[in-house]
Amino acid sequence: MNDYLVRATAADGAIRAFAVTSKNMVEEARNAHKTSPVITAALGRLLSGAAMMGTMMKGEKDLLTVQIQCDGPAKGLTVTADANGHVKGFPRVSEVYLPPNAIGKLDVGGAVGAGTLYVMKDMGLKEPYVGQTALSTGEIAEDLTCYFAVSEQIPSAVGLGVLVNADGSVRQAGGFILQLMPFTSEEIIEKLEKKISEIPSVTEMLEAGKTPEEMLSVILGEFGLSIGDTMPVEFRCDCSKERVSRAVSTLSKKDLQDIINDGEAIEVKCQFCNRAYHFSVEELKEMRGMKA
């Protein structure tokens, strides 16, 4: 199945919902960063959540960045997404190994630890919007739920899951976000809270073959679910040699000269996708020459 997300409403518009299947996207990130299983799960959850959050933005050029800074062995994660289903991200530390948590699952919370979740929205204004909340569990889904409630004052429920095979590859990945509109009745809220407490986990639903539409049907079927549009999602990095060149050219003239004096070409890797770009001594001399 190709990765895609679906947008929907329920309860006569009182609930808006998003669901995504993201196995291929998370596997591509795993391959790019050579992540261990627990980091694959942490990064995969954040990528899946950001993919859905990105589609909440209005402008074609709007850009969302979700960053976790933490004191656990993972150290941190950064993911960016646009409004068109394109997502990229990287972990600060690619390999962390921990025993399973108390319920026998990958210990994402243990890898992340305590810290802060930042959400930055670049909507073409003078300054980007920046919201932040303390991590509540380090399990990603609960932390995004807390962010929506505290920073955006939108009561939400976020479910995210990544299942990893014995060989480290991604078996399943996906999630959902449910959000309540200000006019949602107490009756609907109580019914939804009860329903969420009863549903299988995201990975259980994906393992059972549920599509994003079917996941939302499991949760919201009794609320008059109305499926809206669907959108493909993918891990896509927009790096290029020209863009990386601009970053290298910001080095001071002295630093560039020191590299040139070594007499060897250099390799610079993109943080987001690990693609390597090579710059010859002649190219470095040209950058140096452009400096005043």
N, C-alpha and C positions, 0 to 999 in steps of 0.2 A: 504494500500500500504506500502510495506517495504521501508525504507529509502535507497536511493542510489544517486550517482552522475554520471554525464555523462561528458565526455570530447569531444570536437568537434573543427573543424576549419571551416572557411568560407572565401570567397573572395580569393580563390586560396592560402590559407595559410596565408593571410595578417591579419586575425583575428583568435585568438585562444579563445575558450570559454569553460566555465564550468557552470554547473547548478546542483542544488541539491534539493531534497526534504528531510526534516529532522524533521518531526513532532514527530516521536517516540523518536529520540535522544534528542530533546528539552524537551519532556514530562518526559523522564527519569531524565534529569538534574533538572527539576522542582521538581519532587518527592524527589530527593536526597537532595536538598537544601531548600525545602519548600519555594520557592520564591513567592513573590507577583507578580501580573500581569505585572507591568512595568519592574521589574527585570527579570522576565521570558522572556520578549521581548528583553531586552538588552543582556542577556546572550545567548539567542537563536540565535540572529543575529550574535553574535561573534562566537558561536560554528559553525554555518552554514558557515560563511566566512572562518574560520580556516580549516574546513573540506576540502574545495576546495583548499585553499592555501597549505595545507599539501600535496596534490597530485601533486603539482608543483615541489616538491623536487625529487631528483633522487635516493638517496640511500635508501635501505630497512630500515636502522637504523636511518636515518635522523629524527630529531625532531624539530618541529616548536612550538614556544610559542608566543602568542599574548597577550599583557597585556595593560590594560588601567588604568592609574593612573589619578584620576580626583578630582575636588573639589565639585562636586554635592553630593547629599545625598547617591548615590550609592557607593561612595568612590573609587571603582575600580572593575575590572574584570580580571580574568586570564584564558586563555584557551590554551591547548596544543593539537597538532595533529601530527600524523605520516603520512607516505606516503601511508598507506594502509586503510585509511578511519576510523581510530580509533581516537576519540576525547574525551576530558574530560575538565572540567572547573569548576570554582567556582566564586561566587560574594563575594566581601568584606562584603557587607550588603545584607541580603536575603530579607528583607522586606522594601520597600519604597512605600509610597502611595502619589500620586499626582493627581490633577484634569486632565482631558484630555487636550491635547494641542489645538492650535487654529483651527485645522481641525478635532477635535473630536477624535483623536487617542491617544493611550498610549504615554505619554510624556517621551520617552526615552532620548531625548536631555536634558530635564529638570532634569532628574534623574542623568545623567552623568555630565553635566556641562562642564566646561573648564578643560583642562589637556593635557596629552601626551599619544600617542599611541606608544608602543614599539613592535618591531617584532624581535625575536631572533631565529636564525637557527643554530642548533647544527648538523653539518655535519661530525663529527668525526675529525675535525681539531683541532689544538692546542687551538684556541680560537673560540667561536661561533661568527657568524655574528650578529651584533646588529644594527638595523635601528630604527629611531624614528622620529615622526612628531608631531606637535601640533594638537590637535583635532580641526577639522574645524566646526563641528556642534554637536558632541556628539551622532549623530543618527547611528553611527557605519558604515553603508554602505558608506556614504560620507567621513568618516574618513579613511576607507581603500582605497577608490579611491585616496584621497590625498596622503596617504602613498606610493602607487605604483608610482604616478607621481613624488613625491619629492625625496623619498629615493631610489627607484629602477629605476627611469627614464623610466617607462613603462606607456604610456597613457592607462588608464583603465576605465571601467565603472562597478560599483558594485551595485547590487540590492539585498536587503535582506528584509525579512518580517517574522513576527510572529503574528499570530492571536490567541487571547486567548478567550476561552468560558467564559460565565457568572460565572461558578463555579471555574474559575482559570485554568482549564486544557487547554492544547494546542490543538487548532483546526487545524491550518495550520502552517507550517514553511518551509522555503527554501530560495533559492536565486540563483543569477548568477554572474559570473565575466566574462567580456569581455576584452581582451587585444589586443592592436595593435602592430604588428611587425614594425621594423624600416622602412621597405620598403613600408608600406601602403600609397597609393596615397591620395592626398588631396580630390579627388572626393569621395573615399570610406569613408574617415573620415567625410566629410560633410553629406553624406547620412546616415551614422550610427548615428551621433549626432541627426539628424532630427528624425530618427526612434525611438531612445531611448526616445525622448521627447514626443512621441505619444503613447507609449505602456502602457497597464494597469500596476498597481502595482503588485509586486510579489504575495501578498496575494490575490489580485483579480484573478490572473491567477490560483493560486492554488485552490481557491474556485470554479473556473469554471472547475476544474478537470484536469487541465493541468499537464502532466508529465514533468520531466526535459527536455526531448527531445522536447516536444511540446512548452515549454517556449522558448527554443532556436529557434524553428521554427518560433514562433511569431516575435522574434527580428531579426533573421538572415536568414529567409527563402528566401528572395529575393537576398541574397548575395551568394547563392550557398553553403548552409550549408552541411557539411559532418560530420555525427556523428561518433565518434571514439569508445572508450571503455566505459563500465559502471563499477561501483564499489559500493558494499554495504558500507554504513557508519553507525556507531553506537557510542553511548556513552559507552566507555570502559575505566575503570580504572585498571591499572596494580599494584595497591597496594597489599601488602601482610603483614602478621604478621612479617615475616623476615625483610622486608624493613622498616616497622615502628619500629621494634626492633632496627635496626641500628641507626635510628634517636634518639630514646630514649637513647641509649647507648652513644650518644655524650654529654649528660649532664655531668657536673662535678661530681667527686666522692662525694663531699659535698652535691650537690643537690640530687643525688641518695640516699644518706644516710638519708637526711631529709624526702624524700618520704617513705623510708623503715621504719623510726621511727614512721610514722603515723600508721603503722601496717595494712594498707588496700591496696587491689588491686587497680590499676589505670586503667582508660579507656582513650585511645588515639584515636582520630578520624582522618581519612584521610581528608585533606582539599578538595580534588577533588571530592570525592564521599560520604563523611560523614559516611563511614563504620567504625564501632567501633571495636577496638582491645583492649583486656584486658590482663593485665600483673599482675601476682600474686607477692606477696612479695618475694617468693622464686626466681622467675625469675629476679626480680630487684636486689636481692642479688647476683645472678650469674653475672649480668652485672657489678655490682660494683666490684666484685672479679676479673673481667678481666682487670680492670684498674690498671695501675702501681701505 
